[in-house]
Every structure is written in C-alpha cells, then in structure tokens.
Amino acid sequence: MSATHKTRMLILGSGPAGLSAAIYGARAGMEPILVQGIQPGGQLTTTTDVENYPGFRDVIQGPWLMEEMQAQAEHVGTKLVWDTITHVDLSQRPFRLTGDSGDLYEGDVLVIATGAQAKWLGLDSEEAMKGKGVSACATCDGFFYRGKKVAVIGGGNTAVEEALYLTNHSPDVTLIHRRDSLRAEKILQERLFKNERITVLWNKQVERFVGGGTPEGLVALELKDTHTGALSTLEVEGGFVAIGHHPATELFRGHLALDGDSYITVEPGSTRTSVPGVFACGDVMDKVYRQAVTAAGTGCMAALDAERFLAEAEFEDVAEAAE
C-alpha cells in the first residue's frame, strides 16, 4: 500500500548539501523528510581519501564522512526515506512529489540537492582504476600526486583549469585532447600554452588505463591517434578525466528554470529558484566549485532561505485570516 508523507520541508538528495539542509532544517523545527535517491550519500560515497574537508587533521574516508552526516541529521530530527522521486508537481503548495515506491510526498517547501555526476570515458579499465590513480576532480585529489607525472583528459574549460591547477603539485602535466584545438576560453588557453609544466597531446584518445605495482596503481595510459589509429603509451601516475558533468535535473525540466548546461538557475547570492518555495543547493546548481564543503555551505543557505520563506508565508496567512 502506498502512503502519503507530509512535512514542512522536503529534501531531495543525501549528499553534503541535502544533509546540511536537513540538519539546519531540523534544528529550526521543520521536521524535514529527506528522500535519499539512487545514490545515498552522494558522490563522496565513491571517494576514498578526503583530505580537504575542514575539521579533520588526518585523511578521512568519504563513506565514513557521509555516514556521520547522516547520523547527525537523524539525531536532530530528520526522517530519511529510501525512495527515488519519479514525478513532481510544483504548480502549487504544498508541492507534491511521487516516489518510485508509489508513495506521495508533500512539502510546504522543497530543497533540491540531487547533485551532478562526472562524465566518464566509459572504459572498463577506467572503472577498475578509479581511486587507484584515476579521478574526476583535480581539486579533490591533486594533492596526492605531489611531484608525480599526471595527465588530464579533455579540451574544455574544466580540463584546462584542472591542468593549470595540477601544476601547483606536479612538475609534469600532460593535457590529452582528441581534437587539434581546444574548446576552452581563449584566456585559459593562453595561460595553458604559457605554462612550461604543461604539455599538450593533440588528436589522442585514451584506449586503456594501465595498472601495475603492489598495491595496484595507475602506471600508464594507452593512447590512440584519432587520425592514424597508431597506439602509444604515456607513463603517468595520475589520470584526471575532465570532460564535464551531468546535473541531475531531468526530473525538473519544464518545472524550473535551467541554464544552458541544465543546472538549476538560482537568484544570485541565494538558493531561490524560479518557483517560490523551491530551493536548490549543491552541485545541482553549482558548476564552478563542486566541492563537498561548498555543497554543505549552500545546503545551509537553502535551509535558512526555506525557513525565512515559510515564516513570511505563515505571517501573511495569519494577516489575511485576521482581515
């Protein structure tokens, strides 16, 4: 039998953004319900070593951090639900969302924290070497490759920015692009070509991530020339795939304003979306920083924005009733 769940604050997504919103919302007495979605804990559950989250002097594990956030959210009064939302109705408040289970969720306000997924090349060897030298975030993992030879795969702004960032740690960075020109902004290209630590390999695509050693780690990339088909090998200890991200916003297409890259549009300096009472936080609206700590920060903002919205709405209701 399907059930109906009602709450003042409904949250979608259980990464740092969603759980931070839940913690603040629960402490404000909004008794939030958080629907965890298809990847409970978000991207950090697939990350091993985390060294840049404030408050921990030693390296911590991503899954452990998310377990602690979840436990904290539940401790202060959040109800976590195992379900995936398949349909939304944002035409009126309370907002009505339907889960894959058949359950109906009603929220006076809605916080969207469904995140974004890094695009991958789709190679079996890539999957096997994730966390063993293959990463999709130089800002997150570049520190672990100090003094080592690394490569970045891609040709857009993200790839060039990651290559430039990695020169802070590595004296030998190779950018690999399958075409003969970059899609990145000209100013970024100029910085890239002037950096003596960066080498660009044109018309090359990764055929295989090669592992070796004990414990196993990335030792090389097998490359294919996109013009001649010739194979070559590049020895590296770190490989960063930087070909973009997919924000999880398909569910909201036609219901909320999205930008050209399908990220939810919010008012500058806030988490307010195009629909009053709906708020977006974390990687689903942030295509610039995409860090756990910034996601958590916008989760806090979303809860505070939602609390203010409800307070104003309830004040207006009382005023109208008194007239």
Steps between C-alpha positions, in 0.01 A plus 500: 500500500627845409521765768496879517780680685447863596763743626579867522835438325552232237859437388617303196857368511720369778843640424667779700253760369184305580619382840618848601161641401338225707712576807415871489137434416458252783660736749252766387212267586392427142516122548643438152451187295800416282455269201839341440477421128699251294837577660461549877787711627577652162834499322702487821392139550715415196797701628762336717749747647366845592762746619337838435184492712543741794526363850710188445877515530545151353368349178144373540290269285216643290244231594578548870448876474163451337396244764582756770302774323205267462513399867513867602200586282298215649611589852358851475169382358522432125304209359698322226303305240631242252323597179559664163275779376356438154246783461465853634214748517627847587190684379377575852592465865530260664716355224410142411763245397453134418757233581593184313341316793165659421512713814397865484713770662357843583719790610421860586848576365727290282881488512663341195846356561512228235858581400692436180699207369838528331506381141734207444653346191317173560801269484518180705856588598384843614247343735760257632751779574268755664657594832824332394633785292191594299290793621247753372600782737846656505404739779396203714786261424786699346676535835565124504714530185763742622813466293344236275427496129129542425267536202169678443255375237274760337500824304250735661523755781494232771789307347718807456423628850583159648828483306598845624403411856705181494817696425484607865586141590655337193799613293378295200138535387376371165169610351354242262239611246339302222491797264756752370357802681355572844147608582613693807480878524785684332634651822529151651671368188754781518582415859527133410738547207722734703540250784826312458381214721221406258531299179207459262446182297268566208276251319538234766238302691546266794451135407599349833607595851790274584547381858802347666700467818406379848262635614370558151503854369493682169831474317416603141239598244465319171416761238363478148563761231158614374638555147734208441380248756856454625535392864745650748561488875534789741639420843306683775403441861183706494230531236226765533192470281364851443229479236216661692215415737135395477280689750211283621226736381305307237217455750458878522514586130189701419437566869798720593728737309822327391807656340658394171690219673185370675598627846218648709501878484495681834488865594856632549610474862214269595358153439161626377385348171244623248218346710436668838550248778738281299871526580804338338839434656822312433626378165155510342536880486877546535711426193799705615626366834344152539660429839352321801555802723335744256209258453456485878511880513226541241298234684511723806394795283207304356370411846526861618334627181223242543447591865465869413263420216273296728506765772396769253231278344355408838501866610307596186250219559438621854461860379249397233300293750480799732353731238 
